[in-house]
């Protein structure tokens, strides 16, 4: 399965755009989106991912994520 199945539908295109950016530039930039928890609730997450290359080819991704408050997430959504 895809990790996108855990991303809120309203944030899907935003995440996809950042994914494409990472594939083109090597870094996603700051991405804020809602992620489905094991309990079935949504949590706002701030993430930044970058590609690590080996032999000139993408080898793996390093992603840093942190949970945001609902207020922080909603503010990012308004600024989008």
KAPE-V992614 format. One record per pair of residues at least 4 apart in sequence whose ideal C-beta (glycine too) atoms are under 8 Angstrom apart, sorted by the first residue. I is the first residue (numbers start at 0). J is the second residue. If there is no record, write none. Layout:
i-><I;I>
j-><J;J>
This chain:
i-><0;2;3;3;3;5;5;6;6;6;6;6;6;6;7;7;7;7;7;7;9;10;10;10;11;12;13;13;13;13;14;14;14;15;16;17;17;17;17;17;18;18;19;20;20;20;20;21;21;21;21;21;21;21;22;22;25;25;25;26;26;26;26;27;27;27;27;27;28;29;29;29;30;30;30;30;31;31;31;31;31;31;31;31;32;32;32;33;33;33;33;33;34;34;34;34;35;35;35;36;36;36;42;42;43;43;43;43;43;43;43;43;44;44;44;44;45;45;45;45;45;46;46;46;46;47;47;48;48;48;48;49;49;49;50;50;50;50;51;51;51;51;51;52;52;52;53;54;67;67;67;68;69;70;71;72;73;74;75>
j-><4;6;11;14;15;34;35;10;11;14;32;33;34;35;11;32;33;34;35;41;33;14;32;33;15;16;17;30;32;79;18;30;32;19;20;21;27;28;30;48;22;27;23;24;26;27;28;25;26;27;48;49;50;60;50;57;49;50;52;47;48;49;50;46;47;48;49;62;47;45;46;47;45;46;47;48;43;44;45;46;67;72;75;76;43;44;46;41;42;43;44;72;41;42;43;44;39;40;41;40;41;42;66;67;66;67;68;69;71;72;73;75;64;65;66;67;64;65;67;71;75;62;63;64;65;62;63;60;61;62;63;60;61;62;57;58;59;60;57;58;59;60;61;56;57;58;58;58;71;72;75;72;73;74;75;76;77;78;79>
